[in-house]
Amino acid sequence: MGSFAHLSELRSLQNTLNQAIDAFEQERCSLDLPELSTYTSDPHPLDDLNFLPSTSLFAARRTALACIGQLKVLLQSPYEKVVEQSCAVYDTACLDIFVRGGLVDELATPDALLNGRSIDELHQALDLSPKRISVIFRLLAAQGWLREVTENTFVLNRPALQLRRGSCGRTWSLTPGKPKVASSLLDFVTQGEWKYSVSPAETAFQISHGTSDTLFQYLARNPDQFEQWSASVRTYGDACHLALMEDYPWHKLTQKTIVDCGAGLGSLVESLVKLPCLSDCNFVAQDLPQITPSTTSNLNRSCEDLLSSRRITIESYDFFSPQQRAAGAVIILKHILHNWPDHDCVRILQNAALEADPETKILIIDNVVLPSTVSGSPHALQDGGAESRKDSLPEFLPRNYGAAAKASLALGVHMMGVFNGHERTLAQWEAIAERSGLHIDMVYHVRAPDSVIECSLGSGTRMQNSAGEPRATRPVS
C-alpha cells in the first residue's frame, strides 16, 4: 500500500480502501473463488472455518475492514455515534431473540431462503407479536443479517447462515451470560473494594450472578451451561486452528515430546500427530480429571491406534502444579493464559518451567494485542517497545487495524469481566515471561487473531518478531 500523506484523511482512506478492494478482487480471481454477495442463500468459501485465505487475501480484507471502520468514525455524526453505541446492548438482545425465539430457523427453511417469510407468517408459526418482530427485524436488517424484499417480508442474508443449527456462529451466540456480565462492568470497574482486585473470584461475573464462585466453579455446578460454554470455546479454537497449523513452522521443532497442557478434547494433538514433520514425536494431552474422559472419547474416534501404541498419552494434570514432562519437551499453552490474571499466569508458567532444561520450548498460543496508535502519528509505538519489523501500514489506520480487530478486543473485555484476565500486548507478555524466569525468543503472527509466542529458559536473549517471508504460507502480522 502506498503512502497518501499529501492527501486529506478522507481521500487517503478512500484510496487505501480502493487499493485493498482491488487487491482482494485480484487475489479472489487468481484463486478462482466466486464473487462475494450478501444476497445469497449459499455460503461463500471464505465463510468456512476450514478455508484458510491466502496471505494477500487475508491482508487485503483486514485493511479494507479497517478503512471502513475509520471512514465510519470520520463521516458519522458524533451524536449519532453516541446514540448508536449506547443502544448497542439491543444489538445483542435482538440477535438473541432472532436465534432463541426460533425466527432464524423459520427463515432458514429451503422455501424461506428463496422467497422469505412475511411477518404475519412468522406470527402464526411462532405466536410472536408481528409489530415487535418488525421492529427487531429492521434493526437486524440494518446490520446485514436480513433484507426486506417487500414490505414486512424478510429473507436471510448470507452472514445469517452462520446462525443456522449446527453452525459455529450459532453455538457461540447461544452461550449465556455475556449481557448479564456486561451490565455489571460499571460497578466492577468503578465501585467497591473489587475495582483494583486481580482475583478471578472478584469480577463482574460474581456481581452479575450473585455468587462467590469463580466461573469455572459455577460451571462445574451447572453442567448444562458448562457443555454450552465448552462448545462455544471450541468454535473460537476452530476459527484459529487452520492458520495455526499452516503458519507456525512446526518442522523447526527438534524435541521428541509435545505436551498440550489444557488440551480439552485433544483437537490440537489430533492435528499435530498427522503432520509428517512430527512423525517421530510423541504427544501428551493433559487436562483436569473431569475433562480427560472427554479427551479420551474424542481421540479414540480418530486416533485409537496411536493411543494403543502410546504415541498419544492422555493424563490428568492441573497447570497450577509442577509440570513433570518439561525436560527436553515442547509445552503448549493454547488459549489458557488469557483466562487468568498476571500473577496466576506467572504461577502457570513457573510450574511449566520448573523441570525445564535448555532444550525445553514453551509455546504460548494467544492473542498479542497491538497498540491502537494511528499510523503516521509522531507518537506511534512499535510492538510495546520491543524491536520489530517496520510496518507498511497506510496513513490514518490504527496499528491494530481498528474495526478489523473489534471481535478480539471485545473478547478481551469479556475475559476481564469473567476472569480478571485479558488479552495482552507484547510488552505485557514480555513482563510475564520475565517474572516467570523465561524469555521470548520469537513471536509468530498467523492468519487469525492468535499468535505463537516461543519461550525458553533464561534471560538476556532479545526476542525477535517473525517478519520475513521464509515460506509460501508465511507468518502474517
TITOR-763801 format. One line per 4 residues: their letters; for each residue z, y, x of C-alpha. Coordinates in Angstrom, 2 decimals, padded with zeros to 5 digits. Example, Ala and Ser with C-alpha at 12.3 -4.5 7.8 and 13.67 -1.06 7.14 Angstrom:
2
AS) 007.80,-004.50,012.30  007.14,-001.06,013.67
***
This chain:
477
MGSF) 000.00,000.00,000.00  -000.92,003.40,001.34  001.31,006.46,001.53  000.90,009.25,-001.00
AHLS) 003.39,011.72,000.49  000.99,014.60,-000.22  000.89,013.75,-003.92  003.32,014.57,-006.71
ELRS) 005.78,011.88,-007.75  003.77,011.16,-010.90  000.42,010.87,-009.12  001.91,008.82,-006.29
LQNT) 003.46,006.32,-008.70  000.22,006.21,-010.68  -001.81,005.43,-007.56  000.70,002.81,-006.39
LNQA) 000.66,001.18,-009.82  -003.15,001.14,-009.87  -003.26,-000.44,-006.41  -000.66,-003.06,-007.43
IDAF) -002.59,-003.95,-010.59  -005.84,-004.18,-008.62  -004.16,-006.44,-006.03  -002.66,-008.58,-008.81
EQER) -006.03,-008.98,-010.53  -007.83,-009.77,-007.29  -005.34,-012.49,-006.46  -005.32,-013.84,-010.02
CSLD) -009.09,-014.22,-009.91  -009.01,-015.87,-006.49  -006.52,-018.42,-007.85  -008.70,-018.96,-010.94
LPEL) -005.85,-018.08,-013.29  -006.56,-016.92,-016.86  -006.20,-013.27,-017.76  -002.81,-012.14,-018.95
STYT) -002.34,-011.39,-022.63  000.74,-010.54,-024.65  -001.02,-011.50,-027.87  -001.49,-015.22,-027.37
SDPH) 000.28,-018.32,-028.63  -000.29,-020.13,-025.32  001.99,-019.74,-022.27  000.36,-018.41,-019.11
PLDD) 000.64,-020.49,-015.93  002.76,-017.68,-014.46  005.33,-018.31,-017.21  006.01,-021.83,-015.91
LNFL) 009.11,-022.04,-013.70  007.30,-024.77,-011.76  004.46,-022.39,-010.82  005.01,-020.50,-007.57
PSTS) 002.88,-017.36,-007.29  001.17,-016.64,-004.01  002.86,-014.08,-001.79  000.21,-011.49,-002.69
LFAA) 000.63,-012.11,-006.42  004.42,-012.01,-006.13  004.38,-008.74,-004.19  001.82,-007.06,-006.47
RRTA) 003.73,-007.98,-009.63  007.03,-006.79,-008.17  005.53,-003.47,-007.09  003.86,-002.95,-010.46
LACI) 007.12,-003.58,-012.33  008.99,-001.22,-010.01  006.37,001.50,-010.64  006.55,001.03,-014.40
GQLK) 010.33,001.39,-014.26  010.15,004.57,-012.16  007.45,006.03,-014.38  009.61,005.48,-017.44
VLLQ) 012.52,007.26,-015.75  010.21,010.12,-014.81  008.50,010.55,-018.17  011.17,009.69,-020.73
SPYE) 013.33,012.41,-022.26  016.79,012.18,-020.62  018.48,012.49,-024.03  016.31,009.67,-025.38
KVVE) 017.26,007.61,-022.33  020.96,008.16,-023.12  020.47,007.07,-026.72  018.41,004.04,-025.71
QSCA) 020.93,002.91,-023.07  023.95,003.37,-025.34  022.21,001.33,-028.05  021.21,-001.45,-025.62
VYDT) 024.07,-003.60,-026.95  021.93,-004.03,-030.07  019.08,-005.46,-027.97  021.27,-008.46,-027.18
ACLD) 022.61,-008.66,-030.73  019.11,-008.70,-032.23  017.89,-011.31,-029.75  020.93,-013.42,-030.62
IFVR) 020.12,-013.17,-034.35  016.48,-013.96,-033.60  017.42,-017.25,-031.90  020.63,-018.35,-033.61
GGLV) 019.50,-017.25,-037.04  016.53,-019.62,-036.93  013.95,-016.82,-037.06  012.19,-017.73,-033.83
DELA) 011.95,-021.37,-034.94  010.27,-020.34,-038.20  007.77,-018.22,-036.26  007.16,-020.97,-033.68
TPDA) 005.56,-023.46,-036.10  001.84,-024.08,-035.43  000.74,-022.24,-038.57  003.05,-019.28,-037.93
LLNG) 001.85,-018.95,-034.34  -001.65,-018.38,-035.72  -001.01,-016.45,-038.93  002.55,-015.17,-038.68
RSID) 005.23,-015.14,-041.35  005.99,-012.40,-043.83  009.49,-011.01,-044.19  009.62,-012.46,-047.72
ELHQ) 008.70,-015.94,-046.45  011.46,-015.76,-043.85  013.89,-014.56,-046.52  013.01,-017.59,-048.69
ALDL) 013.24,-020.05,-045.79  016.48,-018.79,-044.24  018.28,-016.93,-047.02  018.48,-013.74,-044.96
SPKR) 018.15,-010.18,-046.19  014.49,-009.09,-045.92  015.49,-005.47,-045.26  017.74,-006.48,-042.38
ISVI) 015.10,-008.81,-040.93  012.55,-006.00,-040.90  014.94,-003.60,-039.11  015.72,-006.21,-036.47
FRLL) 012.09,-007.29,-036.06  010.81,-003.78,-035.43  013.27,-003.33,-032.59  012.25,-006.70,-031.15
AAQG) 008.58,-005.74,-031.56  009.17,-002.55,-029.56  010.45,-004.79,-026.75  007.40,-007.06,-026.84
WLRE) 008.88,-010.16,-028.48  006.85,-009.79,-031.69  003.87,-007.96,-033.16  003.44,-006.78,-036.73
VTEN) -000.07,-007.96,-037.67  000.11,-006.40,-041.13  002.99,-004.51,-042.65  006.01,-006.85,-042.86
TFVL) 004.16,-009.83,-041.36  005.09,-010.76,-037.81  003.76,-013.10,-035.08  005.44,-014.20,-031.85
NRPA) 004.14,-012.64,-028.65  003.75,-014.71,-025.51  007.18,-013.81,-024.00  008.93,-015.16,-027.10
LQLR) 007.57,-018.63,-026.37  010.44,-018.84,-023.85  012.81,-018.75,-026.83  011.45,-021.93,-028.42
RGSC) 013.52,-025.10,-028.44  013.52,-026.86,-025.08  012.69,-023.72,-023.10  014.84,-022.45,-020.23
GRTW) 014.91,-018.96,-021.72  016.41,-020.29,-024.95  019.04,-022.23,-023.02  020.04,-019.09,-021.15
SLTP) 020.13,-016.97,-024.31  022.38,-019.43,-026.17  025.22,-019.19,-023.65  028.05,-017.37,-025.44
GKPK) 030.38,-014.69,-024.16  028.26,-012.05,-022.41  028.55,-009.34,-025.12  032.24,-010.13,-025.52
VASS) 032.89,-009.74,-021.79  030.73,-006.62,-021.63  032.78,-004.99,-024.38  035.90,-005.30,-022.18
LLDF) 034.35,-003.98,-018.96  035.52,-000.41,-019.59  039.18,-001.46,-019.79  038.72,-003.80,-016.82
VTQG) 037.28,-001.05,-014.63  039.39,001.93,-015.69  042.75,000.86,-017.06  045.90,-001.06,-016.23
EWKY) 047.06,-002.97,-013.19  043.88,-005.01,-013.01  041.48,-002.23,-012.14  041.90,-002.96,-008.41
SVSP) 042.52,-006.68,-008.78  040.34,-009.18,-006.92  041.70,-012.23,-008.74  039.37,-014.40,-010.87
AETA) 042.31,-014.64,-013.31  042.36,-010.86,-013.88  038.92,-009.92,-015.18  037.14,-008.67,-018.27
FQIS) 036.84,-012.32,-019.31  040.62,-012.68,-019.72  040.81,-009.36,-021.61  037.96,-010.21,-023.98
HGTS) 039.03,-013.80,-024.67  042.80,-013.20,-024.84  043.54,-015.89,-022.27  045.22,-016.25,-018.90
DTLF) 042.75,-018.97,-017.91  040.01,-018.36,-015.39  036.52,-019.00,-016.75  036.44,-022.46,-015.16
QYLA) 039.84,-023.35,-016.61  038.72,-022.08,-020.02  035.51,-024.13,-019.87  037.48,-027.24,-018.90
RNPD) 039.44,-026.83,-022.14  036.25,-026.23,-024.15  033.79,-028.97,-023.16  031.09,-027.90,-025.63
QFEQ) 030.98,-024.43,-024.10  031.08,-025.99,-020.63  027.95,-028.01,-021.37  026.08,-024.94,-022.62
WSAS) 027.29,-022.84,-019.67  026.25,-025.53,-017.19  022.83,-025.82,-018.80  022.25,-022.07,-018.55
VRTY) 023.28,-022.02,-014.89  020.80,-024.82,-014.21  017.98,-022.71,-015.66  018.70,-020.00,-013.10
GDAC) 018.59,-022.60,-010.35  015.33,-023.95,-011.76  013.80,-020.47,-011.69  014.53,-020.16,-007.95
HLAL) 014.00,-023.78,-006.93  010.32,-023.97,-006.03  010.41,-020.78,-003.95  013.38,-022.17,-002.05
MEDY) 011.56,-025.42,-001.33  008.39,-023.68,-000.15  009.60,-020.58,001.67  012.55,-021.82,003.71
PWHK) 011.47,-023.68,006.89  013.27,-026.95,006.26  011.22,-028.52,009.07  013.22,-026.47,011.59
LTQK) 016.45,-028.33,010.84  017.36,-030.79,013.58  020.60,-032.02,012.03  020.56,-035.51,010.52
TIVD) 023.14,-034.94,007.78  022.66,-032.40,005.00  025.58,-031.72,002.68  025.14,-029.92,-000.65
CGAG) 028.60,-028.56,-001.43  028.97,-027.85,-005.14  025.89,-029.95,-005.89  026.20,-030.06,-009.66
LGSL) 023.64,-032.56,-010.94  022.25,-033.01,-007.42  018.90,-031.34,-008.11  018.69,-029.79,-004.64
VESL) 019.38,-033.12,-002.92  016.87,-034.76,-005.26  014.17,-032.39,-003.97  015.17,-032.27,-000.31
VKLP) 015.19,-036.04,000.06  011.49,-036.06,-000.88  010.44,-033.65,001.88  008.54,-035.51,004.64
CLSD) 010.06,-033.26,007.29  013.54,-034.51,006.31  012.63,-038.20,006.08  015.14,-039.18,008.78
CNFV) 018.05,-037.24,007.23  020.94,-038.49,005.15  022.23,-036.44,002.23  025.65,-035.90,000.69
AQDL) 026.10,-034.40,-002.79  029.63,-033.06,-003.22  031.39,-031.67,-006.28  034.65,-031.84,-008.21
PQIT) 035.74,-035.23,-009.59  034.95,-034.20,-013.17  031.37,-033.29,-012.13  030.37,-036.20,-009.88
PSTT) 029.83,-038.72,-012.74  027.04,-036.43,-013.99  025.71,-036.15,-010.43  025.61,-039.93,-010.16
SNLN) 023.96,-040.34,-013.54  021.22,-037.83,-012.73  020.47,-039.12,-009.23  020.47,-042.73,-010.43
RSCE) 017.49,-041.92,-012.63  015.30,-040.71,-009.77  016.88,-041.91,-006.52  018.59,-045.20,-007.33
DLLS) 017.17,-046.94,-004.25  018.34,-044.11,-001.99  021.83,-044.30,-003.43  021.86,-048.06,-002.88
SRRI) 020.72,-047.67,000.72  023.36,-044.96,001.28  020.76,-042.41,002.30  022.28,-040.35,-000.51
TIES) 026.06,-040.33,-000.89  027.94,-038.75,-003.77  031.54,-037.79,-003.20  034.31,-035.71,-004.74
YDFF) 035.16,-032.55,-002.88  036.85,-029.22,-003.59  035.43,-026.47,-001.36  038.89,-024.92,-001.10
SPQQ) 039.85,-027.88,001.08  038.63,-028.63,004.64  035.06,-029.91,004.87  035.20,-033.19,006.79
RAAG) 031.45,-033.59,007.26  030.67,-030.30,009.02  030.30,-031.56,012.62  026.61,-031.67,013.52
AVII) 025.60,-031.22,009.88  023.94,-028.70,007.60  026.35,-027.45,004.93  024.66,-025.84,001.92
LKHI) 026.44,-023.48,-000.47  023.92,-022.70,-003.20  024.89,-020.21,-005.92  028.55,-020.70,-005.07
LHNW) 029.86,-017.60,-003.34  028.66,-015.02,-005.87  031.16,-016.61,-008.27  034.10,-015.66,-006.05
PDHD) 035.77,-012.50,-004.72  035.60,-011.81,-000.99  038.92,-013.38,000.00  038.00,-016.65,-001.73
CVRI) 034.55,-016.61,-000.10  036.29,-016.35,003.26  038.51,-019.33,002.37  035.47,-021.38,001.29
LQNA) 033.54,-020.57,004.47  036.55,-021.14,006.73  037.02,-024.57,005.16  033.32,-025.30,005.57
ALEA) 033.53,-024.38,009.25  036.91,-025.93,010.07  035.45,-029.11,011.58  032.17,-027.48,012.60
DPET) 030.67,-027.63,016.08  027.90,-025.64,017.77  025.29,-027.84,016.09  026.57,-027.10,012.58
KILI) 024.50,-024.85,010.39  025.84,-023.32,007.17  023.25,-022.19,004.64  024.36,-019.68,002.00
IDNV) 021.78,-019.58,-000.78  022.44,-016.48,-002.84  021.10,-013.05,-003.64  021.03,-010.43,-000.88
VLPS) 021.16,-007.11,-002.68  019.10,-004.30,-001.21  020.26,-000.69,-001.48  018.66,001.38,-004.23
TVSG) 017.71,004.16,-001.82  014.30,005.59,-002.67  011.56,005.22,-000.07  010.75,008.43,001.72
SPHA) 014.30,009.75,001.31  015.87,011.09,004.54  018.98,009.14,003.58  017.23,005.78,003.10
LQDG) 019.03,002.91,004.81  017.91,-000.30,006.40  019.48,-003.53,005.11  023.13,-002.49,005.12
GAES) 022.70,-001.03,008.59  021.59,-004.34,010.05  018.48,-004.48,012.18  015.45,-005.47,010.14
RKDS) 011.72,-005.06,009.77  010.16,-001.72,008.81  009.18,-001.69,005.16  005.83,-000.57,003.87
LPEF) 007.35,000.37,000.53  005.37,003.13,-001.19  006.82,006.57,-001.83  009.23,007.03,-004.75
LPRN) 010.09,003.33,-005.14  013.67,002.08,-004.59  014.13,-000.38,-001.74  015.42,-002.96,-004.22
YGAA) 012.33,-002.42,-006.40  014.40,-000.93,-009.19  013.29,-002.26,-012.56  011.93,-005.44,-010.93
AKAS) 015.48,-006.25,-009.75  017.23,-005.42,-013.02  017.87,-009.04,-014.07  019.56,-009.84,-010.75
LALG) 021.59,-006.63,-010.81  022.72,-007.31,-014.38  023.78,-010.79,-013.33  025.87,-009.15,-010.60
VHMM) 027.73,-007.11,-013.23  028.30,-010.32,-015.21  029.69,-012.06,-012.11  032.09,-009.16,-011.66
GVFN) 033.17,-009.31,-015.31  033.91,-013.04,-015.41  034.87,-013.93,-011.84  035.65,-010.72,-009.96
GHER) 032.70,-011.89,-007.89  029.44,-010.06,-007.32  026.07,-010.16,-005.63  026.30,-008.74,-002.10
TLAQ) 024.36,-006.60,000.33  023.57,-007.88,003.79  026.35,-005.73,005.25  028.81,-007.36,002.84
WEAI) 027.57,-010.84,003.75  027.95,-009.98,007.44  031.53,-008.83,006.89  032.45,-012.04,005.05
AERS) 030.80,-014.18,007.73  032.66,-012.36,010.50  036.01,-012.75,008.71  035.23,-016.47,008.40
GLHI) 034.53,-016.94,012.11  030.77,-017.21,011.57  027.77,-015.12,012.45  024.49,-014.79,010.61
DMVY) 021.54,-015.99,012.64  018.71,-015.42,010.20  018.02,-014.35,006.62  015.02,-015.77,004.79
HVRA) 013.87,-013.92,001.68  011.98,-016.18,-000.71  009.77,-015.57,-003.74  012.76,-015.46,-006.07
PDSV) 016.00,-013.48,-006.34  017.56,-015.82,-003.77  017.71,-015.57,-000.01  018.80,-018.17,002.52
IECS) 021.44,-016.91,004.95  021.72,-019.10,008.05  025.17,-019.07,009.67  026.69,-020.76,012.70
LGSG) 029.92,-020.65,014.65  030.93,-017.90,016.98  030.14,-014.24,017.33  028.11,-011.88,019.40
TRMQ) 024.60,-013.01,018.49  022.87,-010.33,016.49  021.35,-011.67,013.27  017.63,-011.49,012.66
NSAG) 015.80,-010.89,009.42  012.72,-013.02,008.77  009.89,-010.54,008.92  006.87,-012.31,010.31
EPRA) 004.29,-014.49,008.63  004.53,-017.74,010.58  003.26,-019.92,007.72  000.94,-019.75,004.75
TRPV) 003.96,-019.65,002.46  005.91,-017.16,004.49  009.32,-015.76,003.54  008.91,-012.75,001.28
S) 011.21,-009.78,001.44
***
